[in-house]
Amino acid sequence: MAISLYDVSVTSFLQVLGGVSGFLDRGLTHCQENAVDPESLVATRLNETMLPFRFQVISVAHHSLGAIEGVQAGVFRPPTQIEPLDYAGLQALVAEARDGLKALTPEAVNALEGRDMAFVMGDLRMPFTAEGFLMSFSLPNLHFHATTAYDILRSQGVRLGKRDYLGQLRLKT
């Protein structure tokens, strides 16, 4: 059986977003149980040269549903303005991305295969096919930002393990 563009993009994006949603919930529970203001996590960075937790979670949504929308439009750009979302707003953003991805049909996503599109940032323009962009640019970026968000929560004492990151596995039924 051949694997489709939908299978390698949307189902993978949904798995990562499910993991992110779960570890965001665990982070909130940690805050409630330890009298920590969850808003204190939103601006937390692993290193002063890295962008904060808020940016990492926004980027997870941007490199999942936003990536599909970029392929549909023929162009994908980095977020231009990062909204000052609070912890609950970040959770809602992840939920919205999941809902948007769940609304996509395999036929609609598979029809994007071979389509020309570009990543554009300022004067930089990188040409891709839809599948090249999704597999070599957005999926790695999605994992980078999801991992960084996970690591920030871990660095703040949230008890998380690899299974929290993995989300719902696609087991043989």
C-alpha positions as CSV (number, residue, x, y, z in Angstrom):
1,M,0.0,0.0,0.0
2,A,1.3,3.4,-0.9
3,I,1.4,6.1,1.7
4,S,-0.4,9.4,0.9
5,L,0.4,13.0,1.4
6,Y,-2.5,13.2,3.9
7,D,-1.0,10.2,5.8
8,V,2.5,11.7,6.1
9,S,1.3,15.3,6.9
10,V,-2.1,15.6,8.5
11,T,-2.0,12.4,10.5
12,S,1.5,13.2,11.7
13,F,0.5,16.8,12.5
14,L,-2.5,15.5,14.5
15,Q,-0.3,13.1,16.4
16,V,2.1,15.9,17.4
17,L,-0.7,18.3,18.3
18,G,-2.3,15.6,20.4
19,G,0.9,15.2,22.3
20,V,1.3,19.0,22.7
21,S,-2.3,19.3,23.9
22,G,-1.7,16.6,26.5
23,F,1.5,18.1,27.8
24,L,0.0,21.5,28.0
25,D,-2.8,20.0,30.1
26,R,-0.1,18.3,32.3
27,G,1.6,21.7,32.6
28,L,-1.6,23.4,33.8
29,T,-2.2,20.6,36.3
30,H,1.4,21.0,37.6
31,C,0.8,24.8,38.1
32,Q,-2.5,24.2,39.9
33,E,-1.0,21.6,42.2
34,N,2.1,23.6,43.0
35,A,0.6,27.1,43.3
36,V,2.5,28.3,40.1
37,D,0.9,30.9,37.9
38,P,0.7,29.3,34.5
39,E,1.3,32.8,33.0
40,S,4.8,32.6,34.4
41,L,5.6,29.8,31.9
42,V,4.4,31.7,28.8
43,A,7.5,33.8,28.6
44,T,10.0,31.1,29.8
45,R,13.0,30.4,27.6
46,L,15.4,27.5,27.7
47,N,18.2,30.0,26.9
48,E,18.2,33.7,26.6
49,T,18.9,33.4,22.9
50,M,15.9,31.2,22.3
51,L,12.3,32.4,21.8
52,P,9.9,31.8,24.7
53,F,7.3,29.1,25.3
54,R,4.6,31.2,23.8
55,F,6.4,31.3,20.4
56,Q,7.1,27.6,20.5
57,V,3.4,26.7,20.9
58,I,2.3,29.3,18.3
59,S,4.9,27.7,15.9
60,V,3.4,24.3,16.5
61,A,0.1,25.5,15.2
62,H,1.7,27.5,12.4
63,H,3.8,24.5,11.1
64,S,0.8,22.1,11.2
65,L,-2.6,23.6,10.1
66,G,-0.7,26.8,8.9
67,A,1.5,24.6,6.7
68,I,-1.4,23.1,4.9
69,E,-3.0,26.5,4.5
70,G,0.3,27.7,3.1
71,V,0.4,24.9,0.6
72,Q,-3.2,25.7,-0.4
73,A,-2.3,29.4,-0.9
74,G,1.0,28.6,-2.6
75,V,3.1,30.6,-0.1
76,F,4.1,30.1,3.6
77,R,5.6,32.8,5.7
78,P,6.7,32.9,9.3
79,P,4.1,34.5,11.7
80,T,4.5,38.2,11.3
81,Q,3.0,39.2,14.7
82,I,3.1,37.0,17.6
83,E,-0.1,37.4,19.6
84,P,0.4,37.9,23.4
85,L,-1.5,34.7,24.1
86,D,-1.8,33.5,27.7
87,Y,-1.6,29.9,28.7
88,A,-5.3,29.2,28.1
89,G,-5.0,31.0,24.7
90,L,-2.1,28.7,23.7
91,Q,-4.2,25.7,24.6
92,A,-7.1,27.1,22.5
93,L,-4.7,27.7,19.6
94,V,-3.6,24.1,19.6
95,A,-7.2,22.9,19.8
96,E,-8.1,25.1,16.9
97,A,-5.3,23.7,14.8
98,R,-6.4,20.2,15.6
99,D,-10.0,21.0,14.7
100,G,-8.9,22.6,11.4
101,L,-6.8,19.6,10.5
102,K,-9.6,17.1,11.4
103,A,-11.9,19.0,9.0
104,L,-9.5,18.3,6.1
105,T,-10.3,15.4,3.8
106,P,-7.7,13.0,2.5
107,E,-8.8,13.8,-1.0
108,A,-8.3,17.6,-0.6
109,V,-4.8,17.2,0.9
110,N,-3.7,14.5,-1.6
111,A,-4.8,16.8,-4.4
112,L,-2.1,19.2,-3.3
113,E,0.7,16.8,-4.3
114,G,3.1,18.2,-6.8
115,R,1.7,21.8,-6.4
116,D,4.3,24.5,-6.5
117,M,4.6,26.7,-3.4
118,A,7.3,28.8,-1.7
119,F,8.5,29.7,1.8
120,V,9.0,33.4,1.8
121,M,10.8,35.5,4.5
122,G,11.7,39.0,3.6
123,D,13.8,38.8,0.4
124,L,14.3,35.0,0.8
125,R,12.2,32.8,-1.4
126,M,12.6,29.1,-1.2
127,P,10.7,27.1,-3.9
128,F,9.1,23.8,-3.0
129,T,6.6,21.2,-4.1
130,A,3.8,20.7,-1.6
131,E,5.2,17.4,-0.4
132,G,8.8,18.7,-0.3
133,F,7.7,21.6,1.8
134,L,5.6,19.6,4.2
135,M,8.1,16.8,4.7
136,S,11.4,18.6,4.7
137,F,10.4,22.0,6.2
138,S,7.2,22.0,8.2
139,L,7.4,18.6,9.8
140,P,10.9,19.1,11.1
141,N,10.0,22.6,12.3
142,L,6.9,21.2,14.0
143,H,8.9,18.7,15.9
144,F,11.6,21.3,16.8
145,H,9.0,23.6,18.3
146,A,7.0,20.9,20.0
147,T,10.2,19.5,21.5
148,T,11.3,22.9,22.7
149,A,7.9,23.6,24.3
150,Y,8.1,20.2,26.0
151,D,11.6,20.9,27.2
152,I,10.6,24.3,28.6
153,L,7.9,22.6,30.7
154,R,10.3,19.9,31.8
155,S,12.8,22.5,32.8
156,Q,10.1,24.1,35.0
157,G,9.5,20.9,36.9
158,V,6.5,19.5,35.0
159,R,6.6,15.8,35.2
160,L,6.6,14.6,31.6
161,G,8.0,11.6,29.8
162,K,8.5,10.5,26.2
163,R,5.0,9.1,26.1
164,D,3.6,12.5,26.8
165,Y,5.4,13.9,23.8
166,L,4.5,11.0,21.4
167,G,0.7,11.5,21.6
168,Q,-1.6,8.9,20.2
169,L,0.3,6.2,18.4
170,R,-1.1,4.7,15.2
171,L,-1.2,1.1,16.4
172,K,-2.2,-1.8,14.2
173,T,-5.8,-2.7,14.9
